[in-house]
Amino acid sequence: MKVVSLVPSITETLFDLGLTTDEIIGRTKFCVHPKEVADKVEIIGGTKNLNIEKIKSLKPDLIIANKEENIKEQVEELMKDFKVLLTNIETLEDNYYLIKQLGHIFNKEEKAQFFNLKTYEAFDIQKPEKKLKVAYLIWKNPYMTIGGDTFISRILEELGFENLFKNEKRYPEVQLEDLKEADLIFLSSEPFPFKEKHIEEIQEVCKNPKIMIVDGEAFSWYGSHLAKCGNYYRDLLEIFK
């Protein structure tokens, strides 16, 4: 089966399940894991600016898209000519069924079960005794955070944190003054590449909260990626014991 993946975390999952570059024939420029094989796959644009004609020229048997990461109109255009699997991952349970579904489609049930078990183990860790309020920033100029209806917020909750903006929707803009009630401020390494210098800028306004850069992929990439984050989560939570 010839597959075009429009979702970075799903591209990684397909390779982890055992698919090869003979089967995965198209990916976005953000599909970078695992690098040694992803680099060999044809790039068909970005997640939100797909090269529709290039995808058509590849003549895939299946295109895998995501409700949040891809543009609705572009996915609908592809649906006119191709079979499209449209995914929507909001919770760990959704993630479990995604991996199980992909395992079934590609006859990789055993590998799928392995990654689901490893994901369960990754979150089977001791949580902080106190539920710390976290402001998780994903963007600068303007500063943007995550609402309670996002996958990132669900991962925070699974790790025993409380999203300071859990009552907001999607990705609201915030002012630094809005972060003062947080116990912790997490600066994500993606999509905006926060650096150490940004910690100093934010600390000038938010005097008390602990501010740290976190691995954005560990909070936002679903699929098999979560199964590899167990040690990262353990090390992170160890700081707050």
C-alpha positions in Angstrom: 0.0 0.0 0.0 1.4 3.4 -1.0 0.8 6.0 1.7 1.2 9.8 1.9 1.2 11.1 5.5 0.3 14.7 6.2 1.0 14.5 9.9 4.5 14.4 11.4 3.7 12.3 14.4 1.8 9.8 12.2 4.7 9.5 9.8 6.9 8.6 12.8 4.3 6.1 13.9 4.1 4.4 10.5 7.9 4.0 10.4 7.9 2.7 14.0 5.2 0.1 13.1 7.6 -1.2 10.4 6.5 0.5 7.2 9.3 1.3 4.8 10.1 4.0 2.2 8.6 1.7 -0.4 5.3 2.2 1.3 5.5 5.7 2.7 5.9 7.7 -0.5 5.1 11.3 0.7 5.5 13.4 3.8 5.4 17.0 5.0 8.6 19.0 5.6 7.8 18.7 9.3 7.9 14.9 9.2 11.4 14.6 10.5 11.4 11.4 12.6 13.0 9.0 12.3 15.5 11.2 10.4 17.5 8.4 8.7 14.4 7.2 6.8 12.2 10.2 6.7 14.8 12.1 4.8 14.4 9.6 1.9 10.7 10.3 1.5 9.3 12.9 -1.0 8.2 16.2 0.6 4.7 17.3 -0.4 4.7 20.7 1.3 3.9 21.8 4.9 1.0 20.5 7.1 -1.0 23.6 6.2 0.2 24.3 2.7 0.1 21.0 0.9 1.2 20.7 -2.7 -2.0 19.1 -4.0 -0.6 18.5 -7.5 2.5 16.8 -6.2 0.4 14.5 -4.0 -1.8 13.6 -7.0 1.3 12.8 -9.1 2.4 10.2 -6.4 -1.0 8.4 -6.8 -1.2 7.1 -3.2 -3.5 4.3 -2.1 -4.1 6.1 1.2 -3.6 9.6 2.5 -3.5 10.1 6.3 -4.6 13.6 7.6 -5.5 15.2 10.9 -8.4 17.4 11.7 -6.3 20.0 13.5 -3.0 19.9 11.7 -4.3 20.1 8.2 -6.5 22.6 6.4 -10.1 21.3 5.9 -10.4 22.6 2.3 -7.1 21.0 1.2 -8.1 17.6 2.8 -11.6 17.8 1.1 -9.9 18.5 -2.2 -7.8 15.3 -1.8 -10.9 13.3 -0.8 -12.3 13.8 -4.3 -9.6 11.6 -5.8 -8.2 9.5 -3.0 -9.0 7.5 0.1 -8.3 9.7 3.1 -8.1 8.6 6.7 -8.9 11.8 8.7 -7.7 11.5 12.3 -8.6 13.5 15.4 -6.6 12.9 18.5 -7.6 14.7 21.7 -6.9 12.2 24.5 -4.7 9.3 25.3 -7.6 7.0 24.6 -7.8 8.5 21.1 -4.1 7.8 20.7 -4.6 4.2 21.8 -7.2 3.7 19.1 -5.2 5.5 16.5 -2.2 3.2 16.9 -4.5 0.1 17.1 -6.3 1.3 13.9 -3.0 1.8 12.0 -1.8 -1.6 13.2 -4.9 -3.2 11.8 -4.7 -1.3 8.4 -1.1 -2.3 7.8 -1.1 -5.7 9.4 1.2 -4.5 12.2 -1.1 -5.5 15.2 1.8 -6.8 17.3 3.9 -3.7 16.9 0.9 -1.5 17.6 0.2 -3.4 20.8 3.8 -2.9 21.8 3.7 0.9 21.4 0.4 1.1 23.2 1.8 -0.8 26.2 4.9 1.4 26.2 2.7 4.5 26.2 0.8 3.2 29.2 4.1 2.6 31.0 5.3 6.1 30.1 2.4 7.6 32.1 2.4 5.1 34.9 4.6 7.3 37.1 4.4 9.0 40.5 2.7 12.3 40.1 3.6 15.4 42.2 1.8 15.5 45.6 0.7 19.1 44.9 -1.2 19.8 41.7 0.9 22.6 40.3 -0.7 25.2 38.0 1.1 25.4 34.7 1.0 28.1 32.0 2.3 26.4 28.8 3.4 28.8 26.2 3.6 27.8 22.5 4.2 31.2 20.8 5.7 34.6 21.2 4.6 37.9 19.6 1.9 37.5 20.6 2.3 35.1 23.5 -0.1 32.2 23.1 -1.0 29.3 25.4 -3.1 26.2 25.3 -6.8 25.8 26.4 -8.3 22.9 28.2 -9.6 21.3 25.0 -6.2 20.6 23.5 -4.1 17.4 23.4 -1.2 19.3 25.2 -3.5 20.1 28.1 -4.6 16.5 28.4 -0.9 15.4 28.6 -0.3 18.0 31.3 -3.2 16.5 33.3 -2.0 13.0 32.7 1.3 14.1 34.3 -0.4 15.5 37.4 -0.3 19.2 36.5 -3.2 21.7 36.1 -3.4 23.9 33.1 -3.8 27.4 34.3 -5.9 28.2 31.2 -8.0 25.0 31.3 -11.2 27.0 31.0 -10.1 28.6 27.7 -10.5 27.1 24.2 -7.8 26.1 21.8 -4.8 28.5 21.6 -5.7 31.9 23.2 -3.4 34.9 23.2 -2.2 36.0 26.7 -0.3 38.8 28.3 2.6 38.1 30.6 0.6 39.6 33.5 -1.9 36.8 33.0 0.7 34.2 34.0 1.4 35.5 37.5 -1.0 33.0 39.1 1.0 30.0 37.6 3.2 27.9 39.8 5.2 27.0 36.7 5.6 28.4 33.3 6.6 25.9 30.6 8.1 27.3 27.4 7.7 24.8 24.6 10.6 24.1 22.2 8.0 24.1 19.4 6.3 25.5 17.4 8.0 28.6 18.6 11.6 27.8 19.5 11.8 29.3 23.0 15.4 29.8 24.3 17.1 30.6 27.6 17.0 34.3 26.8 13.2 34.2 26.8 13.1 32.9 30.3 14.9 36.1 31.4 12.4 38.3 29.5 9.4 36.6 31.1 11.0 36.5 34.6 11.1 40.3 34.6 7.3 40.4 34.6 6.5 37.1 36.4 8.8 37.3 39.4 7.8 34.2 41.3 6.9 31.3 39.0 9.5 28.7 38.0 10.1 29.0 34.3 11.7 26.3 32.2 11.9 25.1 28.6 10.2 21.8 27.9 10.4 19.4 25.0 7.4 20.4 22.9 7.3 17.0 21.0 6.8 15.2 24.4 3.6 17.2 24.9 2.2 17.6 21.4 3.3 14.6 19.3 0.9 11.7 19.6 1.2 8.2 18.0 4.2 6.2 18.9 6.2 9.2 20.0 4.6 9.2 23.5 5.9 5.7 24.1 9.5 7.0 23.9 8.9 9.8 26.4 8.8 7.8 29.7 12.3 8.7 30.8 11.7 12.4 29.9 8.5 12.5 31.9 10.1 10.8 34.9 13.0 13.2 34.9 10.7 16.2 34.6 8.5 15.1 37.5 11.5 14.3 39.6 12.2 18.1 39.7 8.9 18.7 41.5 9.0 16.0 44.1 
